[in-house]
Structures are given as structure tokens and as C-alpha cells.
């Protein structure tokens, strides 16, 4: 009999054991890669961290300077769409009443923002919606703010923590990833054609003002947002309140889906390609330098043991 396994972080998986581990490995790798890109180029743990920080070669800021990448005018990269009632309530200028500015029922406003994360750019959506919309919120929390990547000075040694500490820390980040839901296109179904990417929650607050809750949803890389603008009818998908348990399977039809209006993306569309390319250039150069450092370090280790000479290897010493 085929044994099915449910993935706790990606609960839509209900697969045979071998397929499950392959799928989970792929998704965890992608999630880790994109989170690293979004939060900037953090130093690795242990001995490598000290060497890289001393030389300064592995920081995103130094790579950006070395490659002479320009600063982009992120202050111009802001889109916002809101309803007439929202404008009247908060004394804002009313937007033109046209299809590209229309929000789904229960959503009062959405703002698209770009900010600088060390040397790379991050894209996110700030959503103001009816508190009555039954999306998943943790029962014990009225608000949460995601800590900065460098908030905990010891987090770089996580792989050497006790199992209990790693589990608790991962649960918190898993909660933020689950609350962020997905960005996808209308009609998307799991394991079928279409576009879909995981989001993560940067912060939320229930009843920010009476009747309106706030969600700040991080997009995993501006390249993901660029893809979202290329598909028809992009949407945000949130887990419903009764599917908040990570062990509860969920079908694509059960998500709460919010259409993203076209007008939201108009101010940023001309910049998305450059944002994506700048991030990719820094990330590629970071990986190149990291690989070179590791190869040189391996060569030095061989020399110390008298097992090889560096000129006999394809690696170069610093």
C-alpha cells in the first residue's frame, strides 16, 4: 500500500514518500535561496564569517561598489490603489474610477513598495482589508513584526544548535511563511500549469483602525514580482482561518484569493527588469566569490597537511 506523507510547511503536498522528500527538498532550497537574496548577503557561520567580514569581500555593499552598480530611484517605485470609501475616511485624493484601479470586495487598499535590503532590492505589498475576512491569524497574537535577519547575533550558528532550539526557531519563521500565503495567477492549481510563488509575512496587525486589518506581505525577490506582472490576473492567496494548522492539508480551491489590480503595478513596471537584474548580478558575484574562497581554503588545508601543492590544483591563493 502506498504511504502518503503530508508536508507541514507546504500542506498541499500529499504524496508518496519518495516524491514527498524530493518536493520538500526542492521547495526548502528555493525558499532558503530567495530569503537569503531578499534579506541581503549575510555572512556564513563560523570561521568563514570572520575571514569574510575582515576582508569585506563578501558583503553585498562591497560587491555593489566593486561592480559599480548604480542606486536605483526606489522612491519612484511605489504603487497604491484604494477605494473611494477609504479615500473619504482617511482624507486622500480619490483615484480615477476605472477597471485597473478596482479592488476585490473586502479589500480597502493595497500599496506596493520597493526598499533596499543592504545592497539588494526587496519588493512587498501592504494590504488593508476587512477584519471580517476569515484569513488565518494566530489565535494568541493581535500583531507581529518579523525581526530583521541580523536581529539575533547568534543565528549564523543555527546548524549547531540543539534540536529543540532549532525546532522552536524554525516554527516561528514557518508561521511567517504560512501567513504570507502565495502570489499566483487566477485559476492556478497545484501541480498544474501556471505561476505560483510563496510569500512571507513581514508584519500584521488586527484592527489597525476599527474594522480594518493590515498585512505587510514580503515577495521573495523582485524577480518574483516581475513574473507576477507577466501572468494574467495575478492574485494573493491566503490560508483560511480553519486551515491554519500546518498539518492540515488544503486544496487550491480553498484559499482566500484577492485579485491584484493592474493599476497597482503601473509605477513599477518600467523598473522591474532592472531591479531583478541588479539583484541577480550581486547574488551571482557573491556565489562566485564564496566558491573561490572555499576552493582556496581547501587548497590551504591540503598544503598544511602536506598532501598537495596549490600549483597542482585549479585554485588560486589570495
N, C-alpha and C positions, 0 to 999 in steps of 0.2 A: 504494500500500500504506500502510495506517495505521501510523504510527510510534509505538510505545509508549515511555513515559518512566517510570522508577521514581524516586519521590521519596526522597532519602536520609534525611530526618528523619522522614517518615511513610511507611514502606516498604510499607504495604498499598495505596498508590496504584499502579495500573498502568494508565495512562490514555493517551488521545490527547494530543498536545502541548498543544492549547488548553485542554482540560479540566484537564490537569495544572497549568498555570500558574494557572488560576483557583482550583483547590482549594488549591494551596500558598499562594497569596496570602491566601486566607481563613483558613487554619489558622495561618499565621505571625502575621497580625494579631491573631487571638484569643489565641494563646499569649503574644504580647507584652503585650497588654492585661491579661490575667489575672496574668501575672508581675508587672507594674507594680503591680497592685492588691495582690497578696499581699505584696510587699516594702515596701509603703508608697508614699508620694507623693514620689518622688525629684525633685530639681531637674533641669531640662533642661540641655543643654550650653551652653557659650559665654557670650555676653553676657547672655542671658536668665537664666541661672543666678545671676549676680552680682546682678542687679536684684531678682530674686525673693527671694533669701536676705536681701538688705539690708532689704527691706520686710517679710519674714516672712509675706506673704500667701498663698504657695503651698505652705506646709508643711502636712502633714496635721494636725500638732498645733495649728497656728493655726486651721485650718478647724474642727476639732473644738471648739475653745474658742469660736470665733465663733458656731457653731450651737448651743452649749450641749448637746452630746450627752453623755449620761451614760456613766460607766465601767460596763461590764457585769461581773458576778462570774464571771470566767473560771475561777476556782479550783473552781467547782461544775460546770464543763462538762468533765468527764472521764469517759470510759467505758473499762472494761477487762474483757476476757474471757480466761480462761486455763484450761488443762486441769487435771485432778486431779493428774497426774504433775508438772506444772510447779509447782503449789502445794506438793506434798510436797518437791520438790527445793529450792525456794527459801523454804520455811518461810512460806507465805502462807495466809490463811484459805481454805478450799475454798468454791467457788461452788455454788449450788444446781444440781443436775443436772436441767436442763430444756432442751428443744429450742432455745430462744432463746440459750442460752449455749454451744452446741456449735460447735466449730471444725473446719475441714476437716482431713483426715489430713495429718500432717506439720507443722501449724501449732501451736505451743505457747501463744502468747499474742498478743493484739492490744490495743494501747492507743490510744484516740482522745483527742487533746489539742487545746485551743484556746489560742493565745497572742496577745499584742499585737505587731503589727508597726508601729512608730511609732504612727499613730493608727487603723490598721485592724486587723482580726482575721484571724488565719490558722488554718486547720484542717489537721491532719495525722494520720497513722496510723503507729504504731510496731509493726512486725511482727517476731515472734520465730519462726523456722521452722527445720526440719531443714536442716542444711548440705548434705545429700544431694539436696534438691530441685533439679533441674537448671535453675534460672533463670540468666539471663545476668549474669555478673560479669566485669569486665575482667580479663584473664589476668595483667596486670602489677600489679594492686592487690589488697591484702587489706582495705583500708579507704579511705574518702574522706569528707571533710566538706565540704559546699557552703560556699564563702565567703559572707560577708554581702554584700548588694548594694553596700554602700559600702566593701568591703574594698580595692578598688583606686581610689585617689583620681582617677585619670585616665580611668576607664571612661566618663565622660559625653561624652568626645570621640571615642568609638569610630568614629563615621561618618567621621571624618577620618583614621583610621589607614591604614597601608598594607594592601594586600590580604592579604599574608602574615600580618600580625598579627591582622587581623580573622578570618581563616580559622582560625587556631590557637585563638583565644579562643572562637570560636563552636563549635568542635569539642568543647571541654570542657563547655560548657553543653548542647550537644546530647547528650553522653554522659549527663549527669544526667537530662535529659528522657527519654531512651530507657530508662534503668534504672528510672525511675519507673513506666513502663507506663501502664495506663489504669484508671479506675474506670468500671464499666459494669453492665449487668444481665445475668443469666444468659440465654443464648440469643441475645445480640446478634450481629448480623453486619454487617460493614462495608457501608455504602451502603444499608442496610435500616432498618426501623423499630427504635426502641429508644433507650436513653440511653447515651452514651459521652463521656468527657472525659479528656484527657491529664493525667497526674500528673508530678511531677518528684522526683528523689531528693535529700533533704537530707543524708543520710549513710547509710553501710552499714559493717558490719564482719563479715567472715567469722569463724566460730568465736569469737564473743564469749565464750562458755564452750564446753567441749567438746561438739561436735555441734549447737550452736545458733548460727545466724547472725542478724544484726539488720539490718533495713531501716527507715529513717525516711522515709516517703513523704509528700511535701507535696501537698495537694489544692489545685488552682488556684482559690482562692476558697471561702469558707464557703458561698456560694450553690450551688456545685457539689455540696458535701456534702449540702446541703439537698435538691437534686434526687435525689441517690442514695438518700435515705431514702424517696422517694416512688415508687420503682420496685420491682417485685417482685424479690426475690433479688439484691441488689447483690453485685458481685464485684470483686476486684482482679485485673487481668490483667498478667502479667509476660512479658517476652520469654524464650523458652527459650535455653539455652546455645548451641545451634547456629544461632541466628538473631540473634546479637549484632551482626553486621556491618550497618551502616546501609544498605548497598546490597543486602542480601538480602531479597527480597520475603517476605511472610508472610501466611498466611490466618488469619482469625479463629479457626478451629478448632485452630490450632497453639499458641496461647498457653497458658501455665500459669495456671490460673484458681483463685482462692481465694475461697470464699464468705465474706461478711461477716455474722456472726451478728446477729440483731435486737437482742439484749441489749446489744451494743456501743453502740448509738445511743440507748438509753433516757434516759441522763442529759442528753444534749444536745438532744434533740428539742424541748423547750419553748423553747429559746433560738435555734434555727437561723434562724427568721424575723427576729428582731431583729438577730442578727449580720449577716445578709445585707443587711437594710435600712440598718443603720449604715454598712456598707462602701459601699453604693451611694450613700448620701447624701453621704458625703465625696468619693467619686470624681466624682459629678455636679457638685458645687460646685467641685472642683478644675478640672474641664474648663471650667466656666463662667468662672472667674477667668482661666484660661490663655487662653481665647478673647478675653476682654475685653482682657487685656494685649497680645495680638498685634494686635488691632484698633487700640488706642490707639497702639501702637508704629508701625504702618503710617501712621496719621494724622500722627504727628510727623515721620516720614520725608518724607511729602508736603509738609508745611509747610516743612521745611528746604530742599526743592528748589523751593519756591515754586509747586508745581503745584496746590495745593488749600488750602482753608481748612477747619479741622476742623468749624466750624459747618455746613458744607455736607455733612458726612458723618453717618451714623448713630452714629458713635463718640463717646465722651466722654473727655476728658483727665483724668488723675489730678491 
